[in-house]
Amino acid sequence: MDLDCRQMTGVDYKCSNISTCMENSHKPSMVKIVFYLLNQQMCKLKDIFVNEKSLAELLQETNHDLESVLANLDNFVISNRRTDELA
């Protein structure tokens, strides 16, 4: 998978791997992690939950951008929809 450093970290460092990309980023760690997961299409906003609300719902309710919401989080959970749907 290709890295999109600009989207994940705010700056294009032409990083060859995720470790270098994340080390160079000035963004808070929660922001970096979620941006990486979204960038690599490992999940969607509706799959990431904070206190039982999806990030998609939180964004609609707060009227803030994703980075602002993420910067104020202490933790989040990523739902494994595929497993849930098979059960």
DSSP file with accessible surface (Angstrom, degrees, kcal/mol):
  #  RESIDUE AA STRUCTURE BP1 BP2  ACC     N-H-->O    O-->H-N    N-H-->O    O-->H-N    TCO  KAPPA ALPHA  PHI   PSI    X-CA   Y-CA   Z-CA
    1    1 A M              0   0  171      0, 0.0     2,-0.2     0, 0.0    39,-0.1   0.000 360.0 360.0 360.0 139.6    0.0    0.0    0.0
    2    2 A D        -     0   0  152      1,-0.0     2,-0.4    15,-0.0    14,-0.1  -0.542 360.0-129.0 -80.9 146.5    1.2    3.5   -0.8
    3    3 A L        -     0   0   43     12,-0.2     2,-0.7    -2,-0.2     3,-0.1  -0.771   8.6-157.1 -93.1 138.6    1.6    6.0    2.0
    4    4 A D     >  +     0   0   66     -2,-0.4     4,-2.3     1,-0.2     5,-0.2  -0.820  15.6 178.2-111.6  85.0    0.0    9.5    1.6
    5    5 A C  H  >>S+     0   0    4     -2,-0.7     4,-3.1     1,-0.2     5,-0.8   0.864  75.9  57.0 -57.9 -39.9    2.2   11.4    4.0
    6    6 A R  H  >5S+     0   0  146      1,-0.2     4,-1.6     4,-0.2    -1,-0.2   0.943 111.4  42.1 -60.6 -44.1    0.4   14.7    3.3
    7    7 A Q  H  45S+     0   0  107      1,-0.2    -1,-0.2     2,-0.2    -2,-0.2   0.910 121.5  40.8 -69.5 -39.6   -3.0   13.3    4.2
    8    8 A M  H  <5S+     0   0    0     -4,-2.3    -2,-0.2     1,-0.1    -1,-0.2   0.847 134.4  14.0 -79.8 -34.3   -1.7   11.5    7.2
    9    9 A T  H  <5S-     0   0    0     -4,-3.1    17,-0.6     2,-0.2    18,-0.3   0.542  95.4-114.4-122.1 -12.0    0.7   14.0    8.7
   10   10 A G  S  <<S+     0   0   28     -4,-1.6     2,-0.3    -5,-0.8    -4,-0.2   0.315  92.4  73.0  93.8 -11.6    0.1   17.3    7.0
   11   11 A V  S    S-     0   0   48     -6,-0.6     2,-1.0     0, 0.0    -2,-0.2  -0.996  77.7-129.0-137.0 141.1    3.5   17.4    5.3
   12   12 A D        +     0   0   62     -2,-0.3    -8,-0.0     1,-0.2     9,-0.0  -0.790  34.2 163.1 -93.9 102.7    4.8   15.4    2.4
   13   13 A Y        -     0   0   95     -2,-1.0    -1,-0.2     2,-0.0     3,-0.1   0.349  52.0-122.0 -96.2   4.0    8.1   13.9    3.5
   14   14 A K        -     0   0  167      1,-0.2     2,-0.1    -3,-0.1    -2,-0.1   0.907  45.8-171.5  54.1  41.5    8.2   11.3    0.7
   15   15 A C        -     0   0   19      1,-0.1   -12,-0.2     3,-0.0    -1,-0.2  -0.392  26.3-156.0 -69.2 142.1    8.4    8.6    3.5
   16   16 A S  S    S+     0   0  109     -3,-0.1     2,-0.3     1,-0.1    -1,-0.1   0.606  76.2  24.9 -92.5 -14.4    9.0    5.1    2.5
   17   17 A N  S  > S-     0   0   69      1,-0.1     4,-2.0   -15,-0.0     5,-0.1  -0.975  79.2-110.9-148.1 164.4    7.4    3.6    5.6
   18   18 A I  H  > S+     0   0   48     -2,-0.3     4,-2.8     1,-0.2     5,-0.3   0.849 111.2  59.4 -66.4 -35.3    4.9    4.4    8.2
   19   19 A S  H  > S+     0   0   72      2,-0.2     4,-2.3     1,-0.2    -1,-0.2   0.948 109.4  42.7 -60.3 -47.6    7.4    4.7   11.1
   20   20 A T  H  > S+     0   0   50      2,-0.2     4,-1.9     1,-0.2    -1,-0.2   0.922 113.9  52.5 -64.8 -42.0    9.3    7.5    9.3
   21   21 A C  H  X S+     0   0    0     -4,-2.0     4,-0.7     1,-0.2    -2,-0.2   0.936 112.8  43.7 -59.2 -48.0    6.0    9.2    8.3
   22   22 A M  H >< S+     0   0   34     -4,-2.8     3,-0.6     1,-0.2    -1,-0.2   0.867 110.4  55.1 -69.6 -36.3    4.7    9.1   11.8
   23   23 A E  H 3< S+     0   0  149     -4,-2.3    -1,-0.2    -5,-0.3    -2,-0.2   0.871 109.0  48.8 -63.0 -35.7    8.0   10.3   13.4
   24   24 A N  H 3< S+     0   0   64     -4,-1.9    -1,-0.2    -5,-0.2     2,-0.2   0.631  91.3 103.3 -79.5 -13.3    8.0   13.3   11.1
   25   25 A S    <<  -     0   0   13     -4,-0.7   -15,-0.1    -3,-0.6   -16,-0.0  -0.472  54.1-162.0 -78.3 141.5    4.4   14.3   11.9
   26   26 A H        +     0   0  133    -17,-0.6    -1,-0.1    -2,-0.2     3,-0.1   0.469  60.5 108.6 -93.2  -4.2    3.6   17.2   14.2
   27   27 A K  S    S-     0   0   23    -18,-0.3    -2,-0.1     1,-0.1     5,-0.0  -0.355  82.2 -91.9 -75.2 153.4    0.0   15.9   14.6
   28   28 A P     >  -     0   0   60      0, 0.0     4,-2.2     0, 0.0     3,-0.4  -0.262  40.2-110.6 -59.9 153.0   -1.2   14.3   17.9
   29   29 A S  H  > S+     0   0   79      1,-0.2     4,-2.5     2,-0.2     5,-0.2   0.850 115.8  54.7 -60.0 -38.7   -0.9   10.5   18.0
   30   30 A M  H  > S+     0   0   32      1,-0.2     4,-2.3     2,-0.2     5,-0.2   0.912 109.5  48.8 -61.1 -41.3   -4.6    9.8   17.9
   31   31 A V  H  > S+     0   0    0     -3,-0.4     4,-2.8     1,-0.2     5,-0.3   0.945 111.3  49.3 -63.1 -47.1   -4.9   11.9   14.7
   32   32 A K  H  X S+     0   0   40     -4,-2.2     4,-2.2     1,-0.2    -2,-0.2   0.917 111.9  48.4 -60.6 -44.1   -1.9   10.1   13.1
   33   33 A I  H  X S+     0   0   80     -4,-2.5     4,-2.5     2,-0.2    -1,-0.2   0.950 114.9  43.1 -63.8 -49.4   -3.3    6.7   13.9
   34   34 A V  H  X S+     0   0    0     -4,-2.3     4,-2.7     1,-0.2     5,-0.3   0.932 113.4  51.6 -66.0 -42.8   -6.8    7.3   12.6
   35   35 A F  H  X S+     0   0   27     -4,-2.8     4,-2.8    -5,-0.2    -1,-0.2   0.903 110.7  50.0 -59.8 -39.6   -5.5    9.1    9.5
   36   36 A Y  H  X S+     0   0   55     -4,-2.2     4,-2.5    -5,-0.3    -2,-0.2   0.950 111.2  47.6 -63.3 -48.3   -3.3    6.1    8.8
   37   37 A L  H  <>S+     0   0   24     -4,-2.5     5,-2.6     1,-0.2     6,-0.7   0.915 116.6  43.6 -60.1 -43.0   -6.1    3.6    9.2
   38   38 A L  H ><5S+     0   0   39     -4,-2.7     3,-1.3     3,-0.2    -1,-0.2   0.919 112.8  52.1 -68.5 -42.8   -8.4    5.7    6.9
   39   39 A N  H 3<5S+     0   0   26     -4,-2.8    -2,-0.2    -5,-0.3    -1,-0.2   0.881 111.7  45.9 -61.6 -38.5   -5.6    6.4    4.4
   40   40 A Q  T 3<5S-     0   0   14     -4,-2.5    -1,-0.3    -5,-0.2    -2,-0.2   0.374 111.6-123.2 -86.9   4.7   -4.8    2.6    4.1
   41   41 A Q  T < 5 +     0   0  169     -3,-1.3    -3,-0.2    -5,-0.1    -2,-0.1   0.827  68.2 137.5  56.6  37.7   -8.6    1.9    3.9
   42   42 A M  S   <S-     0   0   92     -5,-2.6     2,-0.3    -6,-0.2    -4,-0.2   0.685  76.0 -11.6 -81.0 -22.0   -8.4   -0.5    6.9
   43   43 A C        -     0   0   13     -6,-0.7     2,-0.3    -5,-0.1    -1,-0.2  -0.951  67.1-119.3-161.5 177.7  -11.7    1.0    8.2
   44   44 A K    >   -     0   0  132     -2,-0.3     3,-2.0    -3,-0.1     4,-0.5  -0.789  38.4 -98.4-122.5 167.7  -14.2    3.8    7.7
   45   45 A L  G >  S+     0   0   51      1,-0.3     3,-1.3    -2,-0.3    10,-1.1   0.857 122.8  59.0 -55.2 -35.2  -15.4    6.6   10.0
   46   46 A K  G 3  S+     0   0  111      1,-0.2    -1,-0.3     9,-0.2     8,-0.0   0.671 101.1  56.8 -71.5 -12.0  -18.4    4.5   10.9
   47   47 A D  G <  S+     0   0   18     -3,-2.0    32,-3.8     7,-0.1     2,-0.6   0.519  90.9  81.1 -94.3  -7.4  -16.2    1.7   12.1
   48   48 A I  E <   -A   78   0A   0     -3,-1.3     7,-2.4    -4,-0.5     2,-0.4  -0.898  66.1-165.8-105.5 123.1  -14.4    3.8   14.7
   49   49 A F  E     -AB  77  54A  48     28,-3.9    28,-2.7    -2,-0.6     2,-0.4  -0.881  18.3-172.5-116.8 141.9  -16.2    4.3   18.0
   50   50 A V  E >  S- B   0  53A  13      3,-3.2     3,-1.7    -2,-0.4    26,-0.1  -0.991  85.1 -18.5-127.5 116.9  -15.8    6.7   20.9
   51   51 A N  T 3  S-     0   0  144     -2,-0.4    -1,-0.1     1,-0.3     3,-0.1   0.915 129.4 -52.1  49.9  46.0  -18.0    6.0   23.9
   52   52 A E  T 3  S+     0   0  180      1,-0.2     2,-0.4    25,-0.0    -1,-0.3   0.583 118.7 107.2  68.8  13.4  -20.3    3.9   21.7
   53   53 A K  E <   -B   50   0A  78     -3,-1.7    -3,-3.2     3,-0.0    -1,-0.2  -0.965  70.0-121.9-116.6 139.2  -20.8    6.6   19.0
   54   54 A S  E  >  -B   49   0A   8     -2,-0.4     4,-2.4    -5,-0.2    -5,-0.2  -0.388  21.3-117.7 -74.0 156.1  -19.1    6.4   15.6
   55   55 A L  H  > S+     0   0    0     -7,-2.4     4,-2.6   -10,-1.1     5,-0.2   0.866 117.0  59.7 -60.1 -34.2  -16.7    9.1   14.5
   56   56 A A  H  > S+     0   0   34    -11,-0.7     4,-1.7    -8,-0.3    -1,-0.2   0.933 107.6  44.8 -59.7 -44.5  -19.1    9.8   11.7
   57   57 A E  H  > S+     0   0   84      1,-0.2     4,-2.6     2,-0.2    -2,-0.2   0.916 111.9  52.1 -65.0 -44.3  -21.9   10.6   14.2
   58   58 A L  H  X S+     0   0   28     -4,-2.4     4,-2.7     1,-0.2     5,-0.3   0.892 107.6  52.2 -60.2 -40.2  -19.5   12.7   16.4
   59   59 A L  H  X S+     0   0   33     -4,-2.6     4,-1.6     1,-0.2     5,-0.4   0.912 111.6  46.4 -63.3 -40.6  -18.5   14.8   13.4
   60   60 A Q  H  < S+     0   0  160     -4,-1.7    -2,-0.2    -5,-0.2    -1,-0.2   0.913 116.0  45.4 -66.6 -42.8  -22.1   15.4   12.5
   61   61 A E  H  < S+     0   0  106     -4,-2.6    -2,-0.2     1,-0.2    -1,-0.2   0.880 119.5  38.0 -69.3 -40.5  -23.1   16.3   16.1
   62   62 A T  H  < S-     0   0   52     -4,-2.7    -1,-0.2    -5,-0.2    -2,-0.2   0.696  89.4-141.1 -88.4 -20.7  -20.1   18.6   16.9
   63   63 A N     <  +     0   0  154     -4,-1.6     2,-0.3    -5,-0.3    -3,-0.1   0.800  60.1 127.5  63.1  25.9  -19.8   20.3   13.5
   64   64 A H        -     0   0  113     -5,-0.4    -1,-0.2    -6,-0.3    -2,-0.1  -0.723  65.2-100.4-106.2 165.1  -16.0   20.1   13.9
   65   65 A D     >  -     0   0   93     -2,-0.3     4,-2.0    -3,-0.1     3,-0.2  -0.399  37.4-105.3 -80.5 163.7  -13.4   18.7   11.5
   66   66 A L  H  > S+     0   0   33      1,-0.2     4,-2.8     2,-0.2     5,-0.2   0.900 117.9  53.2 -57.1 -44.9  -12.0   15.2   12.0
   67   67 A E  H  > S+     0   0   59      1,-0.2     4,-2.2     2,-0.2    -1,-0.2   0.904 108.3  50.1 -62.9 -39.6   -8.6   16.4   13.3
   68   68 A S  H  > S+     0   0   45     -3,-0.2     4,-0.7     2,-0.2    -1,-0.2   0.920 112.7  46.6 -64.5 -43.1  -10.2   18.6   16.0
   69   69 A V  H >< S+     0   0   17     -4,-2.0     3,-1.0     1,-0.2    -2,-0.2   0.945 114.6  46.8 -63.6 -47.4  -12.4   15.8   17.2
   70   70 A L  H >< S+     0   0    0     -4,-2.8     3,-1.8     1,-0.2    -2,-0.2   0.858 102.5  63.3 -65.3 -35.3   -9.5   13.3   17.2
   71   71 A A  H 3< S+     0   0   46     -4,-2.2    -1,-0.2     1,-0.3    -2,-0.2   0.755 104.7  48.6 -63.8 -20.7   -7.1   15.7   19.0
   72   72 A N  T << S+     0   0  134     -3,-1.0    -1,-0.3    -4,-0.7     2,-0.3   0.316  90.2 106.4-103.3  10.0   -9.4   15.7   22.0
   73   73 A L    <   -     0   0   27     -3,-1.8   -43,-0.2     1,-0.1     3,-0.1  -0.634  47.3-167.8 -92.4 147.4   -9.9   11.9   22.3
   74   74 A D  S    S-     0   0  151      1,-0.4     2,-0.3    -2,-0.3    -1,-0.1   0.708  74.6 -14.9 -96.5 -31.2   -8.3    9.7   25.0
   75   75 A N        -     0   0   97      2,-0.0    -1,-0.4   -45,-0.0     2,-0.3  -0.986  55.9-166.3-163.0 167.3   -9.2    6.5   23.2
   76   76 A F        -     0   0   41     -2,-0.3     2,-0.4   -26,-0.1   -26,-0.2  -0.961  15.3-133.9-154.1 165.8  -11.3    4.8   20.5
   77   77 A V  E     -A   49   0A  96    -28,-2.7   -28,-3.9    -2,-0.3     2,-0.6  -0.984  11.5-144.1-127.2 138.2  -12.4    1.4   19.4
   78   78 A I  E     -A   48   0A  69     -2,-0.4     2,-0.3   -30,-0.2   -30,-0.2  -0.906  19.7-138.2-103.9 123.0  -12.4    0.1   15.8
   79   79 A S        -     0   0   21    -32,-3.8     2,-1.1    -2,-0.6     3,-0.2  -0.588   4.2-139.6 -79.2 140.8  -15.3   -2.2   15.1
   80   80 A N     >  +     0   0   93     -2,-0.3     4,-2.2     1,-0.2     3,-0.3  -0.750  26.0 177.9 -98.4  84.1  -14.7   -5.4   13.0
   81   81 A R  H  > S+     0   0   88     -2,-1.1     4,-2.8     1,-0.2     5,-0.2   0.855  73.3  59.1 -58.6 -38.3  -17.8   -5.2   10.9
   82   82 A R  H  > S+     0   0  189      1,-0.2     4,-1.3     2,-0.2    -1,-0.2   0.930 109.5  43.1 -61.1 -43.2  -17.0   -8.3    8.9
   83   83 A T  H  > S+     0   0   79     -3,-0.3     4,-1.2     1,-0.2     3,-0.3   0.925 114.4  51.2 -66.4 -43.8  -16.8  -10.5   12.0
   84   84 A D  H  < S+     0   0   92     -4,-2.2     3,-0.3     1,-0.2    -2,-0.2   0.891 109.5  50.2 -60.2 -40.4  -20.0   -8.9   13.4
   85   85 A E  H  < S+     0   0  148     -4,-2.8    -1,-0.2     1,-0.2    -2,-0.2   0.788 107.8  53.3 -71.7 -26.9  -21.9   -9.4   10.1
   86   86 A L  H  <        0   0  155     -4,-1.3    -1,-0.2    -3,-0.3    -2,-0.2   0.755 360.0 360.0 -78.9 -22.9  -20.9  -13.1    9.9
   87   87 A A     <        0   0  121     -4,-1.2    -3,-0.0    -3,-0.3    -4,-0.0  -0.173 360.0 360.0 -73.2 360.0  -22.2  -13.9   13.4
